[in-house]
Amino acid sequence: MQYPSDAIEVQEFAAGPNLIYTNGDDSQKDHVVVDIHTVWELNVTGLTFPTVTDVAYADILIDPHWVNEHKFWFLYQLQSSKQVEIFECTTQTKLSRDVHCEEHAKFKIPNLLNPSTSQFDWDAEEGDVLTLQFLENDYQITIFESTHDSSAPLFSLPQPPLDQIPENKISSFTVLRKAIYIVMQNKKEVDAWFGFFPTPTKHVISSKTIKDQGSDRIFEPKKVFGNPALKSEFVLIQSKDCIFFGDMRNTFTLIYVFDIIPDAEIRAYLGMRTIFIVQKSETQGFKIQEYNYEKLNNIYLMKELPLYDYVIQSPLTTDFCYQTGFLFVRALDPASQETVILVYESNVLYQLSLHKVVKTHLKINDGQVMNMAAAGHDQMYMYVNNQQNVQKMVGFLRDALVNLQPSHLSNQYITNLVATVNITNQAVTKPMSIKYPVKYINTQTYIQVNQEELAKQNAEFVFTNQAADQYLQINTTGWQAGQVIKYEALCDQCESHLIEMVNPVYHINDGGDYQFHFVDGIAAGNQMIFQTADSIIIQDASGAWERHKLPIGVGTDCISITATDDGKAVFSGCEERGVVNIYLSICNGKTCTAATPALQQVAQGAKHPSKLLYKDGILFILDNYNDRPTLYDGTVRVHKVSLNVEAKTWDLDAGKVINSQFLSTEPTIPFQASDFDVIKYEVGNVNYYKLLLSSALKRLWFVDLYWDNGTIKFGQHDKFEIYNLIGKNLAIQEVTRFYQIRAIKSTKKDKKLLTTALVSTTNMATYGVTFTFDISDPVKGAPVESDGTIPFLLANYGTWKQLNKLTLFEDHVAIAYTNDKSILVAVYVLPTVDHYALQEGEPKVITLIGGEEDEQTTQISTQFVMTLSKDAALARPVLHTNLVYNIAQKENMLVKYGVTDFPRLHIQKGDQIKEQVVSIFAKNDYGQAKGVIRLTKKDPPNPNPPKPDDDSKGSSNWWWITLIIVFGVAILAVGGYFVYAKYFKSSNTPLHVQSY
């Protein structure tokens, strides 16, 4: 299990009513903290609850379009003013304890709503438009529309208005999607209204309708029930002693008649497969029946739901979650004398039907009204008000979830722990205990800051008292741990942007000049070459770009690109009406022209050229569905290219297809090509090539090839059990699939070739794996040794899944991740690979240094640019990607990012900045951590001494001084020579005394 990990469902651990899960024995050293989530009180912000006793009515509405599963609307009406207030509320995740609400609308209606009668209904339309229907008076229903900007009535029913006489009095109404059912009890009919614009249409359901379909039961309608969210065509009509169940697509078709207790309080709820009928009678007691209606010609009673020892309170208070089929019923626990809410799940076994008993920690006496409203999907929301002193909002999960938190994690990648869960319910005194081992994978996604270590670096955060821009590098080594996407700075002068944080992955341009839909890109020479659906775009070192439209046909979609090292020949892989074509453009750095021929068709059977690579006259084509390599068994095609750049001519041979048949794979583990790379090595002045193949299923493959008199020759091919290597040395999941493979470094050592390559996975790490090949006889092949090593790995970003997309440049690599809503391009710095050193201990865990993230408006796909290259001007790596969507341009902009290994503080106008404390926030999607540094100011160094005056007088004086010095030195030199000649040279003769 990865840490951090997603919550997992625990319903499958046991079976029984009202299961209660608790953390097990945590006295053991290597234990796991088991955090169970089922029901919790929500912390509501942005909304001040009204006075408890002033709430006449309350309701919760979930987003019916499933656009945002964490959003709901909360409505209440005030008793004192009849004012209706609606709030739009959101939670961040399924397990959030915090709910933030913002006012959506506020208006008054003439009547007080009653939770026990059908006098109000509402639903949500696209764009957060709410429609509300309420009883204006005894003879009119008003349909109201509410948006963020305004609230106003739309129309009223019936149309035309009826005479205000007793038989036309409306007793209740129900809204089921696009139909409104009005019950006229005195008239003994139900009017179903459809098609409100331009003119509503009425269909009458009466006793005649029932009799015409062969039923002699009494038709005295009181209420209509149904499911406004799902299956709104089905209608339940409560009568005196029965409920009529029918289909109302065009006209009412009677399907079944349910018996009920006469004069009982009735609630009927229609779920996806079953119907709940709740009855409470003064004389015959209480019962909840569940009927199965999956087969309309065989509707039957499944069961009568168990109450155990709970007692249903009066008045009958229930609600139903239409999306999940959960029934909520107010009851009393006789043992604790506490009011509880019984939560029943539909369409499950009898012993599982009482899903949960929610405690209110209150005793609400019989006869006392309690407001209760519930709605939701997998996460449900419930509002409870006892009309005295308590109101609260509660979160409730359809299935209990558990977060397994390790009691401790070492810095190692793997930690073995034990998790214990105790399961009980109120009927069982001794809990059932379940223990199971957990192997934790520390992705180091949670960020930690050591302020004490950071404070030791304060001497490095010194800026100069000058106006010129300055950059202070923040070396994160030693004081920060974890995977950081962005850094932010907070200080006194940060808001004025005089002090700004520059992230390791930072904008250089916004991409506004390139308004095309880019799908691929490469670096060639000093230029970037990008592929669009119908063109190639060349950007030179200065940033200028030119577009070359490919001579493609209608319906052609180009998806991949490669080029020669100098960028003069550019190959584009395109799909055209079920055929794969390769287009060749000859470029000179500024303009391109089509080669002759303009295109070559790849041999029959090619489907999707998701990747191209040109190397030394060989074109490699990855033919697969890159987003999902397991969709079909992809291939890698190897073609000889006869290319004459000067003549602008070329030819493409039929090539060789590397597939399961070529590799002789077992049927149970076919070759499912997900990526490839090529390494080149030399033995005896002959170049050899090794094709590295990544298969989604468990294995890597290696194919040897070389040139022989202008022909591509294939040597041996062999497999490598990468799944077993990782499982043996680290940990891997059964569902893990392998994606990218990219060679980092190759070293010849004796008669061995050592190659370290990156191997990415769907849901684990990206592994640095070192392979050893025997190159003693490369003509026959270079077989791989069975044992590989993993010197390092790139830690996965939490529980985000990897996309089948990776780009590498020198010691930097970018990997694309997704959480199914957003895409993150994360950048890592690779460690130094030394094939002469022995690997000791565990693999080194490398965390990302930064990245760019954006929520996607379309389907998550790998069809975007992600290219690392070197910028000549910056002398640093740069990243080109069109990840971020521009709403104004309605396109993903191709943005250029600079890449540094550490964040930096940008100091502007240092002469205006004071010494101050700066708070640094290291952030990612899982949280943040804070560190504090102090900026110190220093004066620039003193200027050089002033130069002497350059006037003629000063210049003349300096000449005289210079001449005096020169002549003085000359005189001293001559005198010194004579002294030397007289005294020191005479020392070579015998010493004697001279007489005068």
Residue pairs with C-beta under 8 A, 6 or more apart in sequence:
1 404
1 438
1 439
1 440
1 441
2 440
2 441
2 443
2 763
2 764
2 796
2 798
2 799
3 406
3 409
3 440
3 441
3 442
3 443
3 445
4 443
4 445
4 446
4 798
4 799
4 926
5 403
5 404
5 799
6 799
7 37
7 94
7 95
7 401
7 402
7 403
8 401
8 402
8 404
9 399
9 400
9 401
9 402
10 21
10 36
10 399
10 400
10 401
10 402
10 421
11 19
11 399
11 400
13 21
13 421
13 423
13 434
14 423
14 432
15 349
15 351
15 352
16 351
16 352
16 425
17 306
17 308
17 351
17 352
17 353
17 354
17 355
17 425
17 427
18 354
18 355
18 356
18 357
18 425
18 426
19 400
19 423
19 424
19 425
20 423
20 424
20 425
20 426
21 34
21 36
21 38
21 400
21 402
21 421
21 422
21 423
22 34
22 36
22 421
22 422
22 424
22 431
23 33
23 34
23 35
23 36
23 420
23 421
23 422
24 31
24 34
24 419
24 420
24 421
24 422
24 433
24 434
24 435
25 31
25 420
25 433
26 33
26 407
26 420
28 418
29 407
30 407
30 416
30 417
30 418
31 407
31 417
31 418
31 419
31 420
32 404
32 405
32 406
32 407
32 417
32 418
32 419
32 420
32 438
33 404
33 405
33 406
33 407
34 402
34 403
34 404
34 405
34 419
34 420
34 421
35 402
35 403
35 404
35 405
36 400
36 401
36 402
36 421
37 95
37 397
37 400
37 401
37 402
37 403
38 356
38 396
38 397
38 400
38 401
39 356
39 358
39 394
39 395
39 396
39 397
40 97
40 394
40 395
41 392
41 393
41 394
41 395
42 91
42 97
42 98
42 99
42 381
42 392
42 393
42 394
42 395
43 97
43 98
43 99
44 89
44 99
44 100
44 101
44 393
45 98
45 99
45 100
45 101
46 87
46 89
46 100
46 101
46 102
47 74
47 87
47 89
47 101
49 391
50 76
50 78
50 85
52 385
52 386
52 387
52 388
52 389
52 390
52 391
53 79
53 387
53 388
54 78
54 79
54 80
55 76
55 77
55 78
55 79
55 371
55 385
55 387
55 391
56 76
56 77
56 78
56 79
56 82
56 112
56 113
56 114
57 75
57 76
57 77
57 112
57 113
57 114
57 115
57 120
57 371
58 74
58 75
58 76
58 77
58 115
58 371
58 373
58 383
58 385
59 74
59 75
59 76
59 120
59 122
59 373
60 72
60 73
60 74
60 75
60 373
60 374
60 375
60 376
60 381
60 382
60 383
61 72
61 73
61 75
61 122
61 123
61 124
61 130
61 375
62 71
62 72
62 73
62 323
62 375
62 376
62 377
62 381
63 69
63 71
63 72
63 124
64 123
64 124
64 229
65 124
65 126
66 377
68 90
69 94
69 377
69 378
69 379
70 90
70 91
70 92
70 93
70 94
70 96
70 379
71 88
71 89
71 90
72 89
72 90
72 375
72 376
72 381
73 86
73 87
73 88
73 89
73 104
73 124
73 130
74 86
74 87
74 89
74 101
74 381
74 383
74 393
75 84
75 85
75 86
75 87
75 122
76 84
76 85
77 83
77 84
77 85
77 109
77 112
77 113
78 85
79 112
81 108
82 108
82 109
82 110
82 111
82 112
83 106
83 107
83 108
84 105
84 106
84 107
84 108
84 109
84 132
85 103
85 105
85 106
86 103
86 104
86 105
86 106
86 130
86 146
87 101
87 102
87 103
87 104
88 101
88 102
88 103
88 104
88 128
89 99
89 100
89 101
89 102
89 381
90 99
90 100
90 101
91 98
91 99
91 100
91 379
91 395
92 98
94 378
94 379
94 397
94 401
95 401
95 403
96 395
97 395
99 381
99 393
99 395
104 128
104 130
104 146
104 148
105 130
105 146
105 147
105 148
105 151
106 151
107 144
107 146
107 151
109 134
109 136
109 142
109 144
110 136
110 137
111 119
111 134
111 135
111 136
111 137
113 119
113 120
113 134
115 317
115 369
115 371
116 315
116 316
117 172
118 172
118 173
118 174
118 183
118 223
118 224
119 134
119 135
119 172
119 173
120 132
120 133
120 134
120 135
121 132
121 133
121 134
121 173
121 174
121 175
121 228
122 130
122 131
122 132
122 133
122 175
123 130
123 131
123 175
123 177
123 228
124 130
124 131
125 131
127 147
128 147
128 148
129 145
129 146
129 147
130 145
130 146
130 147
131 143
131 144
131 145
131 146
131 154
132 143
132 144
132 145
132 146
133 141
133 142
133 143
133 144
133 173
133 175
133 180
134 141
134 142
134 144
135 141
135 170
135 173
136 142
136 156
138 164
138 169
138 170
139 161
139 162
139 164
139 168
139 169
139 170
140 156
140 157
140 158
140 161
140 170
141 156
141 157
141 158
141 170
141 173
141 180
141 182
142 153
142 156
143 153
143 154
143 155
143 156
143 157
143 180
143 196
144 151
144 152
144 153
144 154
145 151
145 152
145 153
145 154
154 196
155 196
155 200
157 180
157 182
157 193
157 200
158 182
158 191
158 193
158 202
159 199
159 200
162 168
166 186
167 184
167 186
167 187
168 184
168 186
168 187
169 184
169 185
169 186
170 182
170 183
170 184
171 183
171 184
171 185
171 186
171 222
172 183
172 222
172 223
172 224
173 180
173 181
173 182
173 183
173 224
174 180
174 181
174 183
174 223
174 224
174 225
174 226
175 181
175 228
176 224
176 226
176 227
176 228
176 232
176 235
177 228
177 232
178 194
178 195
178 232
179 192
179 193
179 194
179 232
179 248
180 192
180 193
181 190
181 191
181 192
181 193
181 224
181 226
181 235
182 190
182 191
182 192
182 193
183 190
183 221
183 222
183 223
183 224
184 190
184 191
184 221
185 220
185 221
185 222
188 206
188 207
188 219
188 220
188 221
189 204
189 205
189 206
189 207
189 221
190 204
190 205
190 206
190 221
190 224
190 237
191 202
191 203
191 204
191 205
192 202
192 203
192 204
192 205
192 235
192 248
192 252
193 200
193 201
193 202
193 203
194 200
194 201
194 203
195 201
203 248
203 251
203 252
205 221
205 237
205 246
205 252
206 219
207 218
207 219
209 219
209 252
209 254
210 217
210 219
210 244
210 254
213 253
213 254
214 254
215 244
215 254
215 257
217 239
217 241
217 242
217 244
217 257
218 239
218 240
218 241
218 242
219 239
219 244
220 239
220 240
221 237
221 238
221 239
222 238
222 239
222 240
222 266
223 237
223 238
223 266
224 235
224 236
224 237
224 238
225 235
225 236
225 237
225 238
225 243
225 267
225 268
225 269
225 270
226 232
226 234
226 235
226 236
226 270
227 234
227 269
227 270
227 271
227 322
228 322
229 322
229 323
230 271
230 272
230 322
230 323
231 270
231 272
233 247
233 248
233 249
234 245
234 246
234 247
234 248
234 270
234 293
235 245
235 246
235 247
235 248
235 252
236 243
236 244
236 245
236 268
236 270
236 275
237 243
237 244
237 246
238 260
238 266
238 268
240 262
241 259
241 260
241 261
241 262
242 257
242 258
242 259
242 260
243 257
243 258
243 260
243 266
243 268
243 277
244 254
244 257
245 254
245 255
245 256
245 257
245 258
245 275
245 293
245 299
246 252
246 253
246 254
246 255
247 253
247 255
247 296
255 293
255 296
255 299
256 293
256 296
256 299
258 268
258 275
258 277
258 291
260 266
260 277
260 279
261 279
261 281
261 284
263 281
264 279
264 280
264 281
264 284
265 279
265 280
265 281
265 315
265 316
266 277
266 278
266 279
267 276
267 277
267 278
267 316
267 318
267 320
268 275
268 276
268 277
268 278
269 275
269 276
269 278
269 318
269 320
269 322
269 327
271 320
271 322
271 325
271 346
271 347
272 325
272 346
272 347
273 292
273 293
273 294
273 325
273 346
273 347
274 290
274 291
274 292
274 293
274 302
274 325
274 346
274 347
275 290
275 291
275 293
276 288
276 289
276 290
276 320
276 327
276 344
276 346
277 288
277 289
277 290
277 291
278 287
278 288
278 316
278 318
278 327
278 329
279 286
279 287
279 288
279 289
280 286
280 312
280 314
280 316
286 307
286 312
287 304
287 305
288 304
288 305
288 327
288 329
288 344
289 301
289 303
289 304
289 305
290 301
290 302
290 303
290 304
290 305
290 346
290 347
290 353
291 299
291 300
291 301
291 302
292 299
292 300
292 302
292 347
293 299
302 347
303 350
303 353
305 344
305 353
305 354
306 350
306 353
306 354
307 331
307 342
308 354
308 427
309 333
309 334
309 335
310 331
310 332
310 333
310 334
310 340
310 342
310 357
311 331
311 332
311 334
312 329
312 330
312 331
312 332
313 330
313 331
313 332
313 339
313 364
313 366
314 366
314 367
315 367
315 369
316 330
317 329
317 330
317 369
317 370
317 372
318 327
318 328
318 329
318 330
318 372
319 327
319 328
319 372
319 373
319 374
319 382
320 326
320 327
320 328
320 374
321 327
321 328
321 374
321 375
321 376
321 380
322 375
323 375
323 376
323 377
324 376
324 377
324 378
324 380
324 398
325 345
325 346
325 347
326 343
326 344
326 345
326 346
326 355
326 374
326 380
326 398
327 343
327 344
327 346
328 341
328 342
328 343
328 372
328 374
328 382
329 341
329 342
329 344
330 339
330 340
330 341
330 342
330 364
330 370
330 372
331 339
331 340
331 341
331 342
332 338
332 339
332 340
332 363
332 366
333 339
333 340
333 357
333 359
337 363
338 359
338 360
338 361
338 362
338 363
339 360
339 362
339 363
339 364
339 370
339 386
340 357
340 358
340 359
340 360
341 357
341 358
341 360
341 372
341 382
341 384
342 354
342 357
343 354
343 355
343 356
343 357
343 358
343 396
344 353
344 354
344 355
345 352
345 353
345 355
348 355
356 396
357 426
358 382
358 394
358 396
360 384
360 386
360 390
362 386
362 390
364 370
364 386
364 388
368 386
368 387
368 388
369 387
370 384
370 385
370 386
370 387
371 383
371 384
371 385
371 387
371 391
372 382
372 383
372 384
372 385
373 382
373 383
374 380
374 381
374 382
374 383
374 396
375 381
376 396
376 398
377 398
378 397
378 398
378 399
379 395
379 396
379 397
379 398
380 395
380 396
380 397
380 398
381 393
381 394
381 395
381 396
382 393
382 394
382 395
382 396
383 391
383 392
383 393
383 394
384 390
384 391
384 392
384 393
384 394
385 391
402 421
404 419
404 438
406 415
406 417
406 438
406 440
407 417
408 415
409 415
409 440
409 442
410 442
411 442
411 845
412 442
412 842
413 441
413 442
413 730
413 793
413 795
413 842
413 843
413 845
414 439
414 440
414 441
414 442
414 730
414 731
414 842
415 439
415 440
415 442
416 437
416 438
416 439
416 440
417 437
417 438
417 439
417 440
418 435
418 436
418 437
418 438
419 435
419 436
419 437
419 438
420 433
420 434
420 435
421 433
421 434
422 431
422 432
422 433
422 434
423 431
423 432
423 433
423 434
424 430
424 431
424 432
439 731
441 730
441 731
441 764
441 765
442 795
442 845
443 483
443 765
443 795
443 796
443 797
443 798
444 481
444 482
444 483
444 795
444 845
444 847
445 482
445 483
445 795
445 797
445 798
445 924
445 926
446 482
446 926
446 927
447 480
447 481
447 482
447 483
447 484
447 922
447 923
447 924
447 926
447 927
447 928
447 929
448 480
448 481
448 482
448 929
449 479
449 480
449 922
449 929
449 930
449 931
450 478
450 479
450 480
450 481
451 479
451 931
451 932
453 478
453 479
454 479
454 480
454 931
454 932
454 933
455 932
455 933
456 479
457 474
457 475
457 479
457 933
458 933
458 934
458 936
459 936
460 472
460 473
460 475
461 472
461 474
461 905
461 918
461 933
461 934
461 935
461 936
462 472
462 935
462 936
462 937
462 938
463 470
463 472
463 907
463 910
463 913
463 935
463 936
463 937
463 938
464 470
464 910
464 937
464 938
464 939
464 940
465 910
465 911
465 937
465 938
465 939
465 940
466 910
466 911
466 940
467 909
467 910
467 911
467 912
468 910
469 906
469 907
469 908
470 906
470 907
470 910
471 502
471 904
471 905
471 906
471 907
472 904
472 905
472 907
472 935
473 900
473 902
473 903
473 904
474 487
474 902
474 903
474 904
474 905
474 920
474 933
475 902
476 484
476 902
476 903
476 922
479 931
480 922
480 929
480 931
481 847
482 847
482 922
482 924
482 929
483 795
483 797
483 798
483 826
483 847
483 848
483 924
484 848
484 849
484 850
484 922
484 923
484 924
485 824
485 826
485 848
485 850
485 851
485 853
485 923
485 924
485 925
486 503
486 850
486 923
486 924
487 501
487 503
487 850
487 903
487 920
487 921
487 922
487 923
488 501
488 920
488 921
488 923
489 499
489 500
489 501
489 905
489 918
489 919
489 920
489 921
490 918
490 919
490 921
491 499
491 916
491 917
491 918
491 919
491 935
492 914
492 916
493 499
493 913
493 914
493 916
494 500
494 918
497 908
498 907
498 908
498 909
498 912
498 913
499 905
499 906
499 907
499 908
499 913
499 918
499 935
500 905
500 906
500 908
501 903
501 904
501 905
501 906
501 920
502 900
502 903
502 904
502 905
502 906
503 850
503 903
504 827
504 849
504 850
504 899
504 900
504 901
504 902
504 903
505 825
505 827
505 849
505 850
505 851
505 852
505 879
505 897
505 898
505 899
506 897
506 898
506 900
507 895
507 896
507 897
507 898
508 878
508 895
508 896
508 897
508 898
509 543
509 895
509 896
510 893
510 895
511 882
511 884
511 886
511 893
511 894
511 895
511 896
512 886
512 889
512 893
513 545
514 530
514 537
514 545
514 893
514 894
515 889
515 891
515 893
516 530
516 532
516 535
516 537
516 547
516 891
516 894
517 532
517 533
517 891
517 892
518 530
518 531
518 532
518 537
518 864
518 865
518 882
518 892
518 894
519 531
519 532
519 533
519 558
519 559
519 560
519 863
519 864
519 865
520 530
520 531
520 559
520 560
520 561
520 865
521 528
521 529
521 530
521 531
521 561
521 865
521 867
521 880
522 528
522 529
522 561
522 562
522 563
522 867
523 529
523 809
523 867
523 869
523 870
524 563
524 564
524 565
524 566
524 567
524 570
525 565
525 566
525 567
525 589
526 540
526 541
526 872
527 538
527 539
527 540
527 541
527 567
527 589
528 538
528 539
528 867
528 869
528 880
529 536
529 537
529 538
529 539
529 561
529 563
529 567
529 570
529 587
530 536
530 537
530 538
530 539
530 561
530 865
530 880
530 894
531 537
531 558
531 559
531 560
531 561
531 572
532 558
533 556
533 557
533 558
533 559
534 549
534 550
534 552
534 556
534 558
535 547
535 548
535 549
535 550
536 547
536 548
536 550
536 561
536 570
536 572
536 585
536 587
536 592
537 545
537 546
537 547
537 548
538 545
538 546
538 548
538 567
538 587
538 589
538 590
538 592
539 545
540 589
540 590
541 872
541 873
546 590
546 591
546 592
548 585
548 587
548 591
548 592
548 593
550 556
550 558
550 572
550 574
550 583
550 585
550 594
550 598
551 583
551 594
551 598
551 599
552 558
552 574
552 576
552 583
553 576
553 577
555 576
555 577
556 574
556 575
556 576
556 577
556 581
557 574
557 575
557 576
558 572
558 573
558 574
558 575
558 583
559 573
559 574
559 575
559 608
559 609
559 610
559 863
560 572
560 573
560 609
560 610
560 611
560 612
561 570
561 571
561 572
561 573
561 612
562 570
562 571
562 612
562 613
562 614
562 619
563 569
563 570
563 571
563 614
564 614
564 643
564 645
567 587
567 589
568 586
568 587
568 588
568 645
569 584
569 585
569 586
569 587
569 595
569 614
569 643
569 645
569 650
570 584
570 585
570 586
570 587
570 592
571 582
571 583
571 584
571 612
571 614
571 619
572 582
572 583
572 584
572 585
572 612
573 580
573 582
573 609
573 610
573 611
573 612
573 621
574 580
574 581
574 582
574 583
574 599
574 609
575 581
575 607
575 608
575 609
579 601
579 602
579 606
580 601
580 602
580 606
580 607
580 608
580 609
580 621
580 623
581 599
581 600
581 601
581 602
582 599
582 600
582 601
582 602
582 609
582 612
582 619
582 621
582 652
583 594
583 598
583 599
584 594
584 595
584 598
584 599
584 600
584 650
585 592
585 593
585 594
585 595
586 592
586 593
586 594
586 595
586 645
586 648
593 648
595 648
595 649
595 650
596 648
596 649
596 650
597 650
600 650
600 651
600 652
602 609
602 621
602 637
602 639
602 652
602 655
603 637
603 654
603 655
603 657
605 657
606 621
606 623
606 637
607 623
607 625
607 632
608 623
608 624
608 625
608 626
608 634
609 621
609 622
609 623
610 622
610 623
610 624
610 625
610 626
610 862
611 621
611 622
611 626
611 675
611 676
612 619
612 620
612 621
612 622
613 619
613 620
613 676
613 677
613 678
614 620
614 641
615 678
615 680
615 689
616 680
616 687
616 689
616 707
617 640
617 641
617 642
617 643
617 707
618 638
618 639
618 640
618 641
618 678
618 689
618 705
618 712
619 638
619 639
619 640
619 641
619 652
619 655
620 636
620 637
620 638
620 639
620 676
620 678
620 691
621 636
621 637
621 639
621 655
622 634
622 636
622 673
622 675
622 676
623 634
623 635
623 636
623 637
623 673
624 632
624 634
624 635
624 672
624 673
624 674
625 631
625 632
625 634
626 674
626 804
626 805
626 862
626 863
627 803
627 804
627 860
627 861
627 862
629 672
629 673
629 674
629 696
629 737
629 739
629 804
630 672
630 696
630 697
630 737
633 659
633 660
633 670
633 671
633 672
633 673
634 672
634 673
634 674
635 657
635 658
635 659
635 673
636 657
636 658
636 673
636 676
636 691
636 693
637 655
637 656
637 657
637 658
638 655
638 656
638 658
638 691
638 705
638 712
639 652
639 653
639 654
639 655
640 652
640 653
640 655
640 711
640 712
641 650
641 651
641 652
642 650
642 651
642 652
642 653
643 649
643 650
644 650
656 662
656 712
656 714
658 671
658 673
658 691
658 693
658 703
658 717
659 671
659 673
660 670
660 671
662 717
663 671
663 701
663 717
663 719
665 671
669 697
669 698
669 699
670 697
671 693
671 695
671 699
671 701
672 695
672 696
672 697
673 693
673 694
673 695
674 694
674 695
674 696
674 737
674 738
674 739
674 740
674 804
675 693
675 694
675 739
675 740
675 741
675 742
675 804
675 806
676 691
676 692
676 693
676 694
676 741
677 691
677 692
677 741
677 742
677 743
677 757
678 689
678 690
678 691
678 692
678 743
679 689
679 690
679 692
679 743
679 746
679 755
680 687
680 688
680 689
681 687
681 688
681 690
681 746
681 748
681 753
681 775
681 778
682 688
683 775
683 778
686 706
686 778
687 706
687 707
688 704
688 705
688 706
688 775
688 778
688 782
689 704
689 705
689 706
690 702
690 703
690 704
690 705
690 753
690 755
690 773
690 782
691 702
691 703
691 704
691 705
692 700
692 702
692 741
692 743
692 755
692 757
693 700
693 701
693 702
693 703
693 741
694 700
694 738
694 739
694 740
694 741
694 759
695 701
695 738
696 737
696 738
696 739
697 737
697 738
698 721
698 722
698 723
698 724
698 738
699 719
699 720
699 721
699 722
699 723
699 738
700 719
700 720
700 722
700 738
700 741
700 759
701 717
701 718
701 719
701 720
702 717
702 718
702 719
702 720
702 771
702 773
702 782
702 784
703 714
703 715
703 717
704 714
704 715
704 716
704 717
704 778
704 781
704 782
705 712
705 713
705 714
705 715
706 712
706 713
706 715
706 778
706 779
707 713
715 778
715 779
715 780
715 781
715 782
716 780
716 781
716 782
716 783
717 781
718 781
718 783
718 784
720 771
720 784
720 786
720 788
721 786
722 738
722 759
722 769
722 788
723 732
723 736
723 738
725 769
725 787
725 788
725 790
726 732
726 764
726 767
726 790
729 790
729 843
730 765
730 790
730 793
730 843
731 764
732 761
732 764
733 763
733 764
735 762
735 763
736 761
736 762
736 763
736 764
737 761
737 762
738 759
738 760
738 761
738 762
739 760
739 761
739 762
739 802
739 803
739 804
739 806
740 758
740 759
740 760
740 766
740 804
740 805
740 806
741 757
741 758
741 759
741 760
742 757
742 758
742 806
742 808
742 813
743 755
743 756
743 757
744 756
744 757
744 758
744 768
744 808
744 830
744 833
745 755
745 756
745 833
745 835
746 753
746 754
746 755
746 756
747 753
747 754
747 755
747 835
747 836
748 754
748 775
749 835
749 836
751 774
751 775
751 776
752 772
752 773
752 774
752 775
753 772
753 773
753 775
753 782
754 770
754 771
754 772
754 773
754 835
755 770
755 771
755 773
756 768
756 769
756 770
756 771
756 791
756 833
756 835
757 768
757 769
757 771
758 766
758 767
758 768
758 769
758 794
758 806
758 808
758 813
759 766
759 767
759 769
760 766
760 767
760 802
760 804
760 806
760 815
761 767
761 802
762 801
762 802
763 796
763 799
763 801
763 802
764 796
765 793
765 794
765 795
765 796
766 793
766 794
766 796
766 802
766 806
766 813
766 815
767 790
767 793
767 794
767 843
768 790
768 791
768 792
768 793
768 794
768 830
768 831
768 833
768 843
769 788
769 789
769 790
770 788
770 789
770 790
770 791
770 833
770 835
770 839
771 784
771 785
771 788
772 784
772 785
772 787
772 788
773 782
773 783
773 784
773 785
774 782
774 783
774 785
775 782
789 839
790 843
791 831
791 833
791 839
791 843
791 844
792 830
792 831
792 843
792 844
792 845
792 846
793 843
793 844
793 845
793 846
794 813
794 815
794 828
794 846
794 848
795 845
795 846
795 847
795 848
796 802
796 817
797 817
797 824
797 826
797 848
797 924
798 924
798 925
798 926
799 819
800 817
800 818
800 819
800 824
800 925
801 817
801 818
801 819
801 820
802 815
802 816
802 817
803 816
803 817
803 818
803 823
803 860
803 862
804 862
805 815
805 816
805 862
805 864
805 866
806 813
806 814
806 815
806 816
807 813
807 814
807 866
807 867
807 868
807 879
808 814
808 868
809 868
809 869
809 870
809 877
810 870
810 877
811 829
811 830
811 832
812 827
812 828
812 829
812 830
812 868
812 877
812 899
813 827
813 828
813 830
813 868
814 825
814 826
814 827
814 828
814 851
814 866
814 868
814 879
814 881
815 825
815 826
815 828
816 823
816 824
816 825
816 826
816 862
816 866
817 823
817 824
817 826
818 824
818 856
818 860
819 925
820 860
821 855
821 856
822 853
822 854
822 855
822 856
823 853
823 854
823 856
823 860
823 864
823 883
824 851
824 852
824 853
825 851
825 852
825 853
825 866
825 879
825 881
825 883
826 848
826 850
826 851
827 848
827 849
827 850
827 851
827 868
827 879
827 899
828 846
828 847
828 848
828 849
829 846
829 849
829 901
830 846
831 844
831 846
849 901
849 902
850 899
850 903
852 879
852 881
852 883
852 884
852 895
852 897
853 883
853 925
854 883
854 884
854 885
856 885
857 885
864 881
864 882
864 883
864 892
865 880
865 881
865 882
865 894
866 879
866 880
866 881
866 883
867 879
867 880
867 881
868 877
868 878
868 879
868 899
869 877
869 878
869 880
870 876
870 877
870 878
871 877
871 878
871 898
874 898
876 898
876 899
876 900
877 899
878 896
878 897
878 898
878 899
879 896
879 897
879 898
879 899
880 894
880 895
880 896
880 897
881 894
881 895
881 897
882 892
882 893
882 894
882 895
883 892
883 895
884 892
884 893
884 895
885 891
885 892
885 893
886 892
886 893
903 920
905 918
905 935
907 913
910 937
913 935
913 937
914 937
915 934
915 935
915 936
915 937
916 934
916 935
917 932
917 933
917 934
917 935
918 932
918 933
918 934
918 935
919 930
919 931
919 932
920 930
920 931
920 932
920 933
921 928
921 929
921 930
922 928
922 929
922 930
922 931
948 954
948 958
